[in-house]
Amino acid sequence: MDETGTILPGSVPYLMHDGYVTPMVRRFVHYAGPPGSGNFYSALAIARAFPLDAAYWRRGADTIPFVAAAFAGASRVAARTRHVPVASALAAGSWDFRQHRHQLRRGAGCCRAAPQGSLAMLRRGFGINLPGPFLPAPTDVRTRALSWRLDPENHPYPDSRVGLMRMQLDALRHWPGSGASSE
């Protein structure tokens, strides 16, 4: 919905990876799916992901079952969630860089917990050690570019326009559904 509460067309996410998403997690430590609040899981499928490790999951605890489900044979999920578009949020002055800077420093985008927490959960709960290196998801690169462009004095990385463009092209090249995918 927009700032006035008017329901807008479309849904989030615009792209969803479903079925066998384990290769996505191995490459990105994430995959495209509905926001955590829109998912249902079998307790047996995700039980090994718990208890939560508070050191990694103070924010974004919904990522735990989301990533665990990829290694537990979980089936497709579907959700329809509305969000304020970024342009509207920026125009309304509601883009909160404090949250985004904090998550960028932890190695995450705007809406998911740090990959280190997902990796620790997979090692502890599933006995899976993903060696990396990992690509950032395209949405994470977008958040990083917005931080670099709109709040440069507090941006936590030594980025450049060319470096961010290369990073985004590499992420998009490997993110199924966003163009020429290598999968």
VENLIN-V417780 format. One record per pair of residues at least 6 apart in sequence whose C-alpha atoms are under 6 Angstrom apart, sorted by the first residue. I is the first residue (numbers start at 0). J is the second residue. Records with the same first field share a line. If there is no record, write none. Layout:
I: J  J
This chain:
0: 6  7  81  82  83
1: 83
10: 79  80  81
11: 80
12: 33
15: 31  32
16: 31
17: 75
18: 75
20: 69
21: 69
23: 30
26: 133
27: 133  134  135
33: 78
35: 61
37: 78
44: 71
45: 64  67
47: 124
48: 120  124
55: 116
59: 111  112
88: 94
99: 109
105: 113
106: 113
107: 113
108: 139
121: 127
122: 128
136: 170
137: 170
140: 167
146: 154
147: 154
171: 177
172: 179  180
173: 180  181
